[in-house]
């Protein structure tokens, strides 16, 4: 009886984890634009690894979804110059699942996203890295097609 209850609880927890995952659609081809003279370019990419490999999540700025992350993926944003704060939890921008970037027009920035394992799911950990570090993994990641719910927020390469 105790073993059956544990199996039922484990199944329920797995259903909750899977249903909370951010939907992710991949592009048929990689897209690597350059920064524009009047905007900055920010790449977000997931590092590989077994820990947190099934954990998917959305990235937000100003409580708007700007991208989705899954294992071995990347997306990019073209943004106006200035301060930008990206989070995975819109209720708490002061935790380790956030990053503040002060960006300049015409420049490219790289944000590596690792996942720390927790009892249920994982926690995304953002870190800004330089181009040489980013280019060791970024080209081998899969490009995440931007969500179609608010295409004006996303880059111009969204597949229709």
C-alpha positions as a Markdown table, in Angstrom:
| # | Residue | x | y | z |
|---|---|---|---|---|
| 1 | Unk | 0.0 | 0.0 | 0.0 |
| 2 | Unk | 2.8 | 2.4 | 0.9 |
| 3 | Unk | 4.7 | 1.6 | -2.3 |
| 4 | Unk | 1.5 | 2.3 | -4.4 |
| 5 | Unk | 1.0 | 5.6 | -2.7 |
| 6 | Unk | 4.6 | 6.6 | -3.4 |
| 7 | Unk | 4.1 | 5.6 | -7.1 |
| 8 | Unk | 0.9 | 7.7 | -7.3 |
| 9 | Unk | 2.6 | 10.7 | -5.7 |
| 10 | Unk | 5.6 | 10.4 | -8.0 |
| 11 | Unk | 3.3 | 10.2 | -11.0 |
| 12 | Unk | 1.4 | 13.3 | -9.9 |
| 13 | Unk | 4.6 | 15.3 | -9.4 |
| 14 | Unk | 5.9 | 14.3 | -12.8 |
| 15 | Unk | 2.6 | 15.4 | -14.4 |
| 16 | Unk | 2.9 | 18.8 | -12.7 |
| 17 | Unk | 6.5 | 19.2 | -13.8 |
| 18 | Unk | 5.7 | 18.3 | -17.4 |
| 19 | Unk | 2.6 | 20.5 | -17.6 |
| 20 | Unk | 4.5 | 23.5 | -16.2 |
| 21 | Unk | 7.2 | 23.3 | -19.0 |
| 22 | Unk | 7.4 | 26.1 | -21.5 |
| 23 | Unk | 6.5 | 25.0 | -25.0 |
| 24 | Unk | 9.4 | 25.1 | -27.3 |
| 25 | Unk | 9.4 | 25.0 | -31.2 |
| 26 | Unk | 12.7 | 24.6 | -33.0 |
| 27 | Unk | 13.7 | 26.2 | -36.3 |
| 28 | Unk | 14.7 | 24.0 | -39.3 |
| 29 | Unk | 17.9 | 26.1 | -39.6 |
| 30 | Unk | 20.2 | 28.1 | -37.3 |
| 31 | Unk | 19.9 | 31.9 | -37.3 |
| 32 | Unk | 22.8 | 34.1 | -36.3 |
| 33 | Unk | 22.2 | 37.8 | -37.1 |
| 34 | Unk | 24.5 | 40.6 | -36.2 |
| 35 | Unk | 23.7 | 43.6 | -34.0 |
| 36 | Unk | 22.0 | 46.6 | -35.7 |
| 37 | Unk | 23.5 | 50.1 | -35.5 |
| 38 | Unk | 20.6 | 51.3 | -33.4 |
| 39 | Unk | 20.0 | 48.1 | -31.3 |
| 40 | Unk | 22.0 | 45.6 | -29.3 |
| 41 | Unk | 21.8 | 41.9 | -29.9 |
| 42 | Unk | 21.6 | 39.4 | -27.0 |
| 43 | Unk | 22.0 | 35.7 | -27.4 |
| 44 | Unk | 20.6 | 33.4 | -24.7 |
| 45 | Unk | 21.8 | 29.8 | -24.8 |
| 46 | Unk | 21.5 | 26.7 | -22.6 |
| 47 | Unk | 24.6 | 24.8 | -21.7 |
| 48 | Unk | 24.5 | 21.0 | -22.1 |
| 49 | Unk | 24.3 | 18.6 | -19.2 |
| 50 | Unk | 22.2 | 15.9 | -17.7 |
| 51 | Unk | 21.1 | 18.0 | -14.7 |
| 52 | Unk | 18.0 | 19.9 | -15.5 |
| 53 | Unk | 17.9 | 18.5 | -19.1 |
| 54 | Unk | 14.1 | 18.1 | -19.1 |
| 55 | Unk | 13.5 | 21.5 | -17.5 |
| 56 | Unk | 12.0 | 24.1 | -19.9 |
| 57 | Unk | 11.2 | 27.6 | -19.0 |
| 58 | Unk | 10.3 | 31.0 | -20.3 |
| 59 | Unk | 12.5 | 34.1 | -20.1 |
| 60 | Unk | 10.7 | 37.4 | -19.3 |
| 61 | Unk | 11.4 | 41.1 | -19.5 |
| 62 | Unk | 8.8 | 43.5 | -18.0 |
| 63 | Unk | 6.5 | 40.5 | -17.4 |
| 64 | Unk | 6.4 | 39.8 | -21.1 |
| 65 | Unk | 7.7 | 36.5 | -22.5 |
| 66 | Unk | 10.8 | 37.2 | -24.7 |
| 67 | Unk | 11.9 | 33.6 | -25.3 |
| 68 | Unk | 11.7 | 30.0 | -24.2 |
| 69 | Unk | 14.6 | 27.8 | -23.2 |
| 70 | Unk | 15.1 | 24.0 | -23.3 |
| 71 | Unk | 18.1 | 21.8 | -23.3 |
| 72 | Unk | 20.7 | 22.6 | -26.0 |
| 73 | Unk | 18.8 | 25.6 | -27.4 |
| 74 | Unk | 19.3 | 29.3 | -28.0 |
| 75 | Unk | 17.3 | 32.4 | -28.9 |
| 76 | Unk | 18.2 | 36.0 | -29.5 |
| 77 | Unk | 16.7 | 39.4 | -29.0 |
| 78 | Unk | 17.3 | 42.7 | -30.7 |
| 79 | Unk | 16.8 | 45.4 | -28.0 |
| 80 | Unk | 17.1 | 49.1 | -27.6 |
| 81 | Unk | 20.2 | 50.4 | -25.7 |
| 82 | Unk | 20.0 | 50.7 | -21.9 |
| 83 | Unk | 19.2 | 48.6 | -18.9 |
| 84 | Unk | 17.3 | 45.3 | -19.4 |
| 85 | Unk | 16.4 | 42.8 | -16.7 |
| 86 | Unk | 15.6 | 39.3 | -17.7 |
| 87 | Unk | 14.0 | 36.7 | -15.3 |
| 88 | Unk | 12.4 | 33.3 | -15.3 |
| 89 | Unk | 10.2 | 34.1 | -12.4 |
| 90 | Unk | 8.1 | 37.3 | -12.8 |
| 91 | Unk | 7.3 | 37.3 | -9.1 |
| 92 | Unk | 10.9 | 37.6 | -8.0 |
| 93 | Unk | 13.4 | 39.6 | -10.0 |
| 94 | Unk | 15.9 | 39.7 | -7.2 |
| 95 | Unk | 16.9 | 36.0 | -7.3 |
| 96 | Unk | 19.6 | 34.1 | -9.2 |
| 97 | Unk | 17.2 | 33.4 | -12.0 |
| 98 | Unk | 17.6 | 36.9 | -13.3 |
| 99 | Unk | 20.2 | 39.0 | -15.0 |
| 100 | Unk | 20.5 | 42.7 | -15.6 |
| 101 | Unk | 22.4 | 43.9 | -18.7 |
| 102 | Unk | 23.2 | 47.5 | -19.6 |
| 103 | Unk | 23.6 | 47.2 | -23.4 |
| 104 | Unk | 24.9 | 49.5 | -26.1 |
| 105 | Unk | 23.7 | 49.9 | -29.7 |
| 106 | Unk | 25.7 | 47.9 | -32.2 |
| 107 | Unk | 27.1 | 45.5 | -29.7 |
| 108 | Unk | 26.4 | 41.8 | -29.1 |
| 109 | Unk | 26.0 | 40.2 | -25.7 |
| 110 | Unk | 25.9 | 36.5 | -24.7 |
| 111 | Unk | 24.0 | 35.0 | -21.8 |
| 112 | Unk | 24.7 | 31.4 | -20.8 |
| 113 | Unk | 21.9 | 29.6 | -18.9 |
| 114 | Unk | 22.8 | 26.8 | -16.6 |
| 115 | Unk | 20.2 | 24.8 | -14.6 |
| 116 | Unk | 20.8 | 23.9 | -10.9 |
| 117 | Unk | 18.9 | 20.8 | -9.8 |
| 118 | Unk | 16.3 | 21.2 | -7.1 |
| 119 | Unk | 13.9 | 18.7 | -5.4 |
| 120 | Unk | 11.2 | 19.5 | -8.0 |
| 121 | Unk | 12.4 | 20.8 | -11.3 |
| 122 | Unk | 15.4 | 23.2 | -11.5 |
| 123 | Unk | 16.4 | 26.8 | -11.3 |
| 124 | Unk | 17.8 | 28.7 | -14.2 |
| 125 | Unk | 21.1 | 30.5 | -13.5 |
| 126 | Unk | 22.1 | 33.3 | -15.9 |
| 127 | Unk | 25.6 | 34.4 | -16.5 |
| 128 | Unk | 27.0 | 36.9 | -19.0 |
| 129 | Unk | 29.9 | 35.4 | -21.0 |
| 130 | Unk | 32.3 | 36.8 | -23.6 |
| 131 | Unk | 32.1 | 35.9 | -27.3 |
| 132 | Unk | 34.9 | 33.3 | -27.2 |
| 133 | Unk | 33.3 | 31.3 | -24.5 |
| 134 | Unk | 29.8 | 31.6 | -26.1 |
| 135 | Unk | 31.1 | 30.4 | -29.5 |
| 136 | Unk | 32.3 | 27.1 | -28.0 |
| 137 | Unk | 28.7 | 26.0 | -27.6 |
| 138 | Unk | 26.3 | 28.5 | -29.3 |
| 139 | Unk | 26.8 | 27.2 | -32.9 |
| 140 | Unk | 25.8 | 23.7 | -31.9 |
| 141 | Unk | 22.6 | 24.7 | -30.1 |
| 142 | Unk | 19.1 | 24.5 | -31.7 |
| 143 | Unk | 17.4 | 27.8 | -32.5 |
| 144 | Unk | 14.1 | 28.2 | -30.7 |
| 145 | Unk | 11.4 | 29.7 | -32.9 |
| 146 | Unk | 9.9 | 32.7 | -31.2 |
| 147 | Unk | 6.4 | 32.3 | -29.7 |
| 148 | Unk | 3.6 | 33.6 | -32.0 |
| 149 | Unk | 1.6 | 35.1 | -29.1 |
| 150 | Unk | 3.3 | 38.5 | -29.4 |
| 151 | Unk | 5.5 | 38.5 | -32.5 |
| 152 | Unk | 6.4 | 42.2 | -32.2 |
| 153 | Unk | 8.4 | 41.3 | -29.1 |
| 154 | Unk | 10.5 | 38.7 | -30.9 |
| 155 | Unk | 13.1 | 38.8 | -33.6 |
| 156 | Unk | 12.4 | 39.0 | -37.3 |
| 157 | Unk | 13.2 | 35.4 | -38.2 |
| 158 | Unk | 10.1 | 33.9 | -36.7 |
| 159 | Unk | 8.7 | 31.1 | -38.8 |
| 160 | Unk | 5.0 | 31.5 | -39.7 |
